[in-house]
Amino acid sequence: MKPSFKMRIGERGQVVIPKELRERFGLLPNTDVEFLEEKGRLLVRPLQPEEPSRDDVWGKVWGVLRRKVTDVDRDIEEMRGR
C-alpha cells in the first residue's frame, strides 16, 4: 500500500504538494501543471508545451512513457484503465 498524504487547502485555494511526490513526478518550481477530472477524481500532472493532446491515444501513452517508471503495475493500470 502506498503512503497517504493529507494536506489542507489554504484560504486562497493553495495546497502544498509533499516533497516526495514532487520529486517522484518531476514537479519542479515553475512547472506548468494540468488539472483533470477523471472517474470522480481530481488529477494533476506536469504539462509540457510540446505534449500531444490527452484525448489522443498516443498522447496518453506519451504521458506515461515520458515520466520515470517507479511502479510498473500502476503504470500498466493507468494505460489500460481499470
PyMOL commands that set and color helices and strands:
alter all, ss='L'
color gray80, all
select helices_A, chain A and resi 19-25+57-65+72-80
alter helices_A, ss='H'
color red, helices_A
select strands_A, chain A and resi 33-38+41-46
alter strands_A, ss='S'
color yellow, strands_A
deselect
rebuild
show_as cartoon
